[in-house]
Amino acid sequence: MSPELLSLAVSLSVMLPLLFLGVHVGVALALGGMAGTYAFLGSWGPGVNMLLLQAIDVSSSFPLMVIPLFILLGALAAASGITTDLFTMFYRWFGRMRGGIAIATIGSCAGMASITGSSVASAAAMTKIALPELRRFGYDERLSVGTIAIGGTLSIMIPPSITLVLFAIFAEQSVGKMLVAGILPGLVLTLGYCVLIYGQCRIWPHHGPRGPAFGWDERFQSLPGVLPFLLLLVAVVVGILLGVWTPVESAAVAVVLTGLIGFVRRRLNFQKVVQAAKEASITSASVFTIVIGSMVFSNFLALNGVSALITEWIISLNLAPFALYIVLMVLYVILGMFMEVSSLMALTIPLVMPVVAAAKWDPIWFGVIVTALMEVASVTPPVGMNLYGIKAQAPEISLNVIYMGALPFWLINIAVSFLLYFVPGIALFLPNFR
């Protein structure tokens, strides 16, 4: 066996059992990279040096400050009741349609996605807010929980998405361009989900009965409540799109605005802010550990030349571009059944990006494709985290019901992935415009 393959085998023999035993993915990646480096060079020194250098670089990186700021933004927005106001507005405007309350749930999830990057948090919050209303009007239970599960995944695609930020870091791309690239695909997915709900409720009217009728005065009375959301939307998305400020600056401005809005509306207090900061710190530490471990593992792959060997092997297969695309899609869907989103990206992006470069695909465009497939992973058992987020809030509903409810929706993600292949401008128009 060649030194390259031997070192990779040693690395995987350390990393995979650790992952199976439940060790944090960042720790497993780092130890696997260090073990592989030792097998390749015969010394622990280079591997330890890689770990120390990456820990210092990641923890002192200014662009990476966007991660804890976006996480804190989501926690403060949830505590400020902005999500409830969004649902009230969509509920009054669309609830009277067939499937209208489910459509209002998707709209609320899309709105929440634009101010928080946590898919599981979005799903859990909407379970509390929307599920009682869906039940009150007799919506089919599978449709109800499936809508909430897939709606929560919009936080993976629509900025400020932590998943998009992580892809940009792992693939060494612009964080700003990566965030902006998710806007139009996120809107296309939102529209696709709404069309699917409406079509299902037209075919089976008992799945989504009409909600209450609201007069125009009641509808317009719901609009002032979403003004804080629009202000945050301008701060986060429009500010980045127009180049007014960097993603880090936009996140900082949005955090301050959210705090001020919460205090002015008397929905935030010092205790809630401290709790939000605590949650953001814990989550950010976990994400940073994954980033550090991924960087160590990526350095190991670059050192021993395995990435180049994999790229050469795939090129030697002489696959047509579309066939290669299908292979990568199937790979991500299968791996998504068994790995959490950030873990899957940390493990695969360093291996896949040389193939993407060899195929002469735009890395930003490919990042959007991967992100759409990560949404599928979030609602696919046995590891789909959104399923468990809903289960935690509604323990009386079985996981099978939640998954079967989400299944028709993730077919929309597959369809949009093919659409993006044939119309890449959907993902690339705004980054190129910027």
C-alpha positions as CSV (number, residue, x, y, z in Angstrom):
1,M,0.0,0.0,0.0
2,S,1.3,3.5,-0.9
3,P,2.2,5.9,1.9
4,E,-0.7,8.1,0.8
5,L,-3.4,5.4,1.1
6,L,-1.8,3.9,4.3
7,S,-1.9,7.3,6.1
8,L,-5.5,7.8,4.9
9,A,-6.4,4.3,6.3
10,V,-4.8,5.2,9.6
11,S,-6.7,8.5,9.7
12,L,-10.1,6.9,9.0
13,S,-9.4,4.0,11.5
14,V,-9.1,6.6,14.2
15,M,-11.8,9.1,13.1
16,L,-14.7,6.8,12.1
17,P,-14.8,4.8,15.4
18,L,-14.7,8.1,17.3
19,L,-17.7,9.4,15.3
20,F,-19.5,6.1,15.9
21,L,-18.9,6.4,19.6
22,G,-20.4,9.9,19.6
23,V,-17.2,11.9,20.1
24,H,-17.7,15.5,18.9
25,V,-17.1,15.6,15.1
26,G,-14.5,18.4,15.4
27,V,-12.4,16.4,17.9
28,A,-12.7,13.3,15.7
29,L,-11.6,15.1,12.6
30,A,-8.6,16.7,14.4
31,L,-7.4,13.4,15.9
32,G,-7.9,11.7,12.6
33,G,-5.9,14.3,10.7
34,M,-3.1,14.2,13.3
35,A,-3.0,10.4,13.3
36,G,-2.8,10.4,9.5
37,T,-0.1,13.0,9.5
38,Y,1.9,10.8,12.0
39,A,1.5,7.8,9.7
40,F,2.6,9.8,6.7
41,L,5.6,11.6,8.2
42,G,6.5,9.4,11.2
43,S,6.3,12.2,13.7
44,W,3.6,13.8,15.9
45,G,5.1,17.2,15.7
46,P,3.6,18.4,12.4
47,G,0.1,17.2,13.4
48,V,0.3,19.0,16.7
49,N,1.6,22.1,15.0
50,M,-1.3,22.0,12.5
51,L,-3.8,21.8,15.4
52,L,-2.3,24.7,17.3
53,L,-2.0,26.9,14.2
54,Q,-5.6,26.2,13.1
55,A,-6.9,26.8,16.6
56,I,-5.2,30.2,16.7
57,D,-6.2,31.2,13.1
58,V,-9.9,30.2,13.5
59,S,-10.4,31.7,17.0
60,S,-8.8,35.0,15.9
61,S,-10.4,35.2,12.4
62,F,-12.5,38.4,11.9
63,P,-14.7,36.9,9.1
64,L,-15.6,34.0,11.4
65,M,-17.1,36.4,14.0
66,V,-20.2,36.2,11.8
67,I,-21.0,32.8,13.2
68,P,-21.5,33.7,16.9
69,L,-23.2,37.0,15.9
70,F,-25.8,35.3,13.7
71,I,-26.4,32.6,16.3
72,L,-27.0,35.4,18.9
73,L,-29.2,37.2,16.5
74,G,-31.5,34.2,16.2
75,A,-31.7,33.7,19.9
76,L,-32.6,37.3,20.5
77,A,-35.1,37.4,17.7
78,A,-36.9,34.4,19.1
79,A,-37.0,35.9,22.6
80,S,-38.3,39.2,21.1
81,G,-41.4,37.5,19.7
82,I,-40.7,38.5,16.1
83,T,-41.6,35.0,14.9
84,T,-45.0,35.2,16.5
85,D,-45.7,38.5,14.8
86,L,-44.7,37.1,11.4
87,F,-47.0,34.1,11.8
88,T,-49.9,36.4,12.8
89,M,-49.5,38.4,9.6
90,F,-49.2,35.5,7.3
91,Y,-52.1,33.8,9.1
92,R,-54.4,36.7,8.6
93,W,-53.5,37.2,4.9
94,F,-53.4,33.6,3.7
95,G,-55.2,31.5,6.3
96,R,-58.5,31.6,4.4
97,M,-57.1,29.7,1.4
98,R,-57.1,25.9,1.3
99,G,-54.0,24.9,3.1
100,G,-53.6,28.5,4.0
101,I,-52.4,28.0,7.5
102,A,-49.7,25.6,6.3
103,I,-48.7,28.2,3.7
104,A,-48.6,30.8,6.4
105,T,-46.3,28.5,8.4
106,I,-43.9,28.2,5.4
107,G,-44.0,32.0,5.0
108,S,-43.2,32.5,8.7
109,C,-40.4,30.0,8.4
110,A,-38.9,31.9,5.5
111,G,-39.2,35.1,7.4
112,M,-37.6,33.6,10.4
113,A,-34.8,32.1,8.3
114,S,-33.8,35.6,7.2
115,I,-33.0,36.6,10.8
116,T,-31.7,33.3,12.2
117,G,-29.4,30.6,10.8
118,S,-30.6,27.7,12.9
119,S,-32.8,25.2,11.2
120,V,-33.6,23.1,14.4
121,A,-34.5,26.3,16.3
122,S,-36.8,27.5,13.6
123,A,-38.6,24.1,13.5
124,A,-38.9,24.0,17.3
125,A,-40.3,27.5,17.5
126,M,-42.8,27.0,14.7
127,T,-44.0,23.8,16.4
128,K,-45.0,25.9,19.4
129,I,-46.6,28.6,17.3
130,A,-48.2,27.0,14.3
131,L,-49.0,23.4,15.3
132,P,-51.9,24.4,17.7
133,E,-53.6,26.4,14.9
134,L,-53.1,23.6,12.4
135,R,-54.7,21.2,14.8
136,R,-57.5,23.6,15.7
137,F,-58.7,23.7,12.1
138,G,-58.3,20.0,11.5
139,Y,-55.3,19.9,9.3
140,D,-53.9,16.5,8.4
141,E,-51.2,15.7,11.0
142,R,-48.6,14.5,8.5
143,L,-49.1,17.7,6.5
144,S,-48.9,19.8,9.6
145,V,-45.6,18.4,11.0
146,G,-44.1,17.9,7.5
147,T,-44.7,21.6,6.8
148,I,-43.0,22.7,10.0
149,A,-40.1,20.3,9.5
150,I,-39.3,21.4,5.9
151,G,-40.1,25.0,6.7
152,G,-37.4,25.0,9.3
153,T,-34.8,23.9,6.7
154,L,-35.2,27.3,5.0
155,S,-32.8,28.6,7.6
156,I,-30.2,26.4,6.0
157,M,-30.6,28.2,2.6
158,I,-31.8,31.7,3.3
159,P,-29.1,34.0,4.8
160,P,-28.0,34.5,7.5
161,S,-27.4,30.7,7.1
162,I,-24.7,29.2,9.3
163,T,-24.5,26.3,6.8
164,L,-23.7,28.7,3.9
165,V,-21.0,30.4,6.1
166,L,-19.5,27.0,6.9
167,F,-19.4,26.0,3.3
168,A,-17.7,29.2,2.4
169,I,-15.1,28.5,5.1
170,F,-14.5,24.9,4.2
171,A,-14.3,25.7,0.4
172,E,-12.3,28.9,1.0
173,Q,-14.9,31.1,-0.7
174,S,-16.3,34.6,0.0
175,V,-18.7,34.5,2.9
176,G,-20.6,37.5,1.5
177,K,-21.1,36.0,-1.9
178,M,-22.1,32.7,-0.5
179,L,-24.8,34.2,1.7
180,V,-26.2,36.3,-1.1
181,A,-26.2,33.3,-3.4
182,G,-28.8,31.6,-1.1
183,I,-31.5,34.3,-1.5
184,L,-33.1,33.4,-4.8
185,P,-32.9,29.6,-4.4
186,G,-34.4,30.0,-0.9
187,L,-37.3,32.0,-2.4
188,V,-37.7,29.3,-5.1
189,L,-37.9,26.6,-2.5
190,T,-40.4,28.6,-0.4
191,L,-42.6,29.0,-3.5
192,G,-42.3,25.3,-4.3
193,Y,-43.3,24.3,-0.8
194,C,-46.4,26.6,-1.0
195,V,-47.4,25.3,-4.4
196,L,-47.1,21.7,-3.1
197,I,-49.3,22.4,-0.1
198,Y,-51.9,24.2,-2.2
199,G,-52.0,21.4,-4.7
200,Q,-52.3,18.7,-2.1
201,C,-55.1,20.5,-0.4
202,R,-56.9,21.0,-3.7
203,I,-56.8,17.3,-4.3
204,W,-57.6,16.3,-0.7
205,P,-59.5,19.2,0.7
206,H,-59.8,17.6,4.1
207,H,-56.0,17.8,4.5
208,G,-56.0,21.5,4.7
209,P,-59.5,23.1,5.5
210,R,-60.0,26.8,5.1
211,G,-59.0,28.9,8.1
212,P,-60.9,31.9,9.6
213,A,-61.8,34.8,7.5
214,F,-60.2,38.2,8.4
215,G,-61.4,41.5,7.2
216,W,-59.1,43.9,5.5
217,D,-58.8,46.1,8.6
218,E,-57.6,43.1,10.6
219,R,-55.1,42.2,7.9
220,F,-53.6,45.6,7.7
221,Q,-53.5,45.8,11.6
222,S,-51.0,42.9,11.4
223,L,-48.6,44.7,9.3
224,P,-47.1,47.1,11.9
225,G,-46.0,44.1,13.9
226,V,-43.6,42.9,11.2
227,L,-41.9,46.3,10.8
228,P,-39.1,45.2,13.1
229,F,-38.6,42.1,11.0
230,L,-38.3,44.3,7.8
231,L,-35.8,46.5,9.6
232,L,-33.7,43.4,10.4
233,L,-34.1,42.1,6.8
234,V,-32.7,45.4,5.5
235,A,-29.8,45.3,8.0
236,V,-28.8,41.7,7.2
237,V,-29.7,40.9,3.6
238,V,-30.0,44.2,1.8
239,G,-26.9,45.6,3.5
240,I,-24.8,42.7,2.3
241,L,-26.3,42.7,-1.1
242,L,-25.7,46.4,-1.7
243,G,-22.2,46.3,-0.2
244,V,-23.2,48.7,2.6
245,W,-21.3,46.6,5.1
246,T,-19.6,43.2,5.4
247,P,-21.5,40.1,6.8
248,V,-19.8,40.6,10.2
249,E,-20.9,44.3,10.3
250,S,-24.4,43.5,9.2
251,A,-24.7,40.8,11.9
252,A,-23.4,43.2,14.6
253,V,-25.9,45.9,13.5
254,A,-28.8,43.3,13.4
255,V,-27.9,42.1,17.0
256,V,-28.0,45.6,18.3
257,L,-31.3,46.4,16.5
258,T,-32.9,43.2,17.8
259,G,-31.9,44.0,21.3
260,L,-33.2,47.6,21.1
261,I,-36.5,46.4,19.5
262,G,-37.0,43.8,22.2
263,F,-36.4,46.3,25.0
264,V,-38.6,49.0,23.5
265,R,-41.4,46.5,23.0
266,R,-40.8,45.2,26.6
267,R,-40.3,41.6,25.4
268,L,-36.6,41.4,26.4
269,N,-35.0,41.8,29.8
270,F,-31.5,41.4,31.1
271,Q,-32.1,37.8,32.1
272,K,-33.3,36.8,28.6
273,V,-30.3,38.6,27.0
274,V,-27.9,36.7,29.3
275,Q,-29.6,33.4,28.5
276,A,-29.5,34.1,24.7
277,A,-25.7,35.0,25.0
278,K,-25.1,31.8,26.9
279,E,-26.8,29.7,24.3
280,A,-25.0,31.5,21.5
281,S,-21.6,30.9,23.2
282,I,-22.2,27.2,23.6
283,T,-23.4,26.7,20.1
284,S,-20.6,28.9,18.6
285,A,-17.9,26.9,20.6
286,S,-19.3,23.7,19.1
287,V,-19.3,25.1,15.5
288,F,-15.7,26.5,15.9
289,T,-14.5,23.1,17.1
290,I,-15.9,21.6,13.9
291,V,-14.2,24.3,11.8
292,I,-10.8,23.7,13.6
293,G,-11.0,19.9,13.2
294,S,-12.0,20.2,9.6
295,M,-9.1,22.5,8.8
296,V,-6.7,20.0,10.4
297,F,-8.2,17.2,8.4
298,S,-8.0,19.3,5.2
299,N,-4.4,20.1,5.8
300,F,-3.6,16.4,6.2
301,L,-5.4,15.6,2.9
302,A,-3.4,18.3,1.2
303,L,-0.1,17.1,2.8
304,N,-0.4,13.4,1.7
305,G,-1.9,14.1,-1.7
306,V,-5.1,12.0,-1.2
307,S,-7.3,14.8,-2.6
308,A,-5.3,14.8,-5.8
309,L,-5.5,11.0,-6.1
310,I,-9.3,11.1,-5.6
311,T,-9.6,13.9,-8.2
312,E,-7.5,12.0,-10.7
313,W,-9.5,8.8,-10.1
314,I,-12.8,10.5,-10.7
315,I,-11.5,12.2,-13.9
316,S,-10.3,8.9,-15.1
317,L,-13.9,7.6,-15.1
318,N,-14.6,10.0,-17.9
319,L,-18.1,10.8,-16.5
320,A,-20.2,13.4,-18.4
321,P,-20.7,16.5,-16.2
322,F,-24.4,15.6,-15.6
323,A,-23.5,12.1,-14.6
324,L,-20.9,13.4,-12.2
325,Y,-23.5,15.7,-10.8
326,I,-26.0,12.9,-10.3
327,V,-23.3,10.8,-8.5
328,L,-22.5,13.6,-6.1
329,M,-26.2,14.3,-5.4
330,V,-26.8,10.6,-4.6
331,L,-23.7,10.6,-2.4
332,Y,-24.9,13.5,-0.4
333,V,-28.4,12.2,0.0
334,I,-27.1,8.8,1.3
335,L,-24.6,10.4,3.6
336,G,-27.2,12.8,4.9
337,M,-29.2,9.9,6.3
338,F,-26.3,9.1,8.7
339,M,-24.5,12.4,9.4
340,E,-25.5,15.7,10.9
341,V,-25.3,18.6,8.4
342,S,-22.2,20.4,9.8
343,S,-20.4,17.1,10.3
344,L,-21.2,16.0,6.7
345,M,-19.9,19.2,5.2
346,A,-16.8,19.2,7.4
347,L,-15.9,15.7,6.2
348,T,-16.8,15.9,2.5
349,I,-16.1,19.5,1.3
350,P,-12.3,19.2,1.5
351,L,-12.6,16.0,-0.6
352,V,-15.1,17.2,-3.1
353,M,-13.9,20.7,-3.9
354,P,-10.9,19.5,-6.0
355,V,-13.4,17.5,-8.1
356,V,-15.5,20.6,-8.5
357,A,-12.5,22.6,-9.6
358,A,-11.5,19.8,-12.1
359,A,-15.1,19.9,-13.5
360,K,-14.8,23.7,-13.9
361,W,-17.9,24.3,-11.9
362,D,-18.5,27.5,-10.0
363,P,-17.8,26.8,-6.3
364,I,-20.5,29.3,-5.2
365,W,-23.1,27.6,-7.4
366,F,-22.0,24.2,-6.1
367,G,-22.3,25.4,-2.5
368,V,-25.9,26.3,-3.1
369,I,-26.5,22.8,-4.5
370,V,-24.9,21.2,-1.4
371,T,-26.9,23.4,0.8
372,A,-30.2,22.4,-0.9
373,L,-29.2,18.7,-0.2
374,M,-28.3,19.6,3.4
375,E,-32.0,20.6,3.8
376,V,-32.9,17.1,2.7
377,A,-30.5,15.7,5.3
378,S,-32.1,17.7,8.0
379,V,-35.5,15.9,7.6
380,T,-34.2,12.4,6.7
381,P,-33.9,9.7,9.4
382,P,-32.2,8.4,11.3
383,V,-30.2,11.5,12.0
384,G,-32.4,14.3,10.6
385,M,-32.2,16.9,13.4
386,N,-35.4,18.8,12.4
387,L,-37.4,15.6,13.0
388,Y,-36.1,15.5,16.6
389,G,-36.6,19.2,17.1
390,I,-40.3,18.8,16.4
391,K,-40.5,15.6,18.4
392,A,-39.1,17.3,21.4
393,Q,-41.9,19.9,21.3
394,A,-44.6,17.5,20.4
395,P,-43.6,14.1,22.0
396,E,-47.0,12.6,21.3
397,I,-46.3,12.5,17.5
398,S,-44.2,9.6,16.2
399,L,-41.0,10.2,14.2
400,N,-42.5,8.2,11.4
401,V,-45.4,10.6,11.0
402,I,-43.1,13.6,11.0
403,Y,-40.8,12.0,8.4
404,M,-43.6,10.8,6.1
405,G,-45.0,14.4,6.3
406,A,-41.7,15.9,5.2
407,L,-41.0,13.3,2.5
408,P,-43.1,15.0,-0.3
409,F,-41.5,18.3,0.4
410,W,-37.9,17.2,0.1
411,L,-38.7,16.0,-3.4
412,I,-39.0,19.8,-4.1
413,N,-35.4,20.2,-3.0
414,I,-34.3,17.5,-5.5
415,A,-36.3,19.2,-8.2
416,V,-34.8,22.6,-7.4
417,S,-31.3,21.0,-7.4
418,F,-31.9,19.9,-11.0
419,L,-33.3,23.3,-11.9
420,L,-30.1,24.9,-10.5
421,Y,-28.0,22.6,-12.7
422,F,-29.8,23.7,-15.9
423,V,-30.3,27.4,-14.7
424,P,-27.3,28.2,-12.6
425,G,-28.1,31.9,-12.8
426,I,-30.7,31.4,-10.1
427,A,-27.8,31.0,-7.7
428,L,-25.2,33.2,-9.4
429,F,-27.2,36.3,-10.4
430,L,-27.1,38.1,-7.1
431,P,-23.4,37.2,-6.2
432,N,-22.4,38.5,-9.7
433,F,-24.6,41.5,-9.3
434,R,-23.0,42.4,-6.0
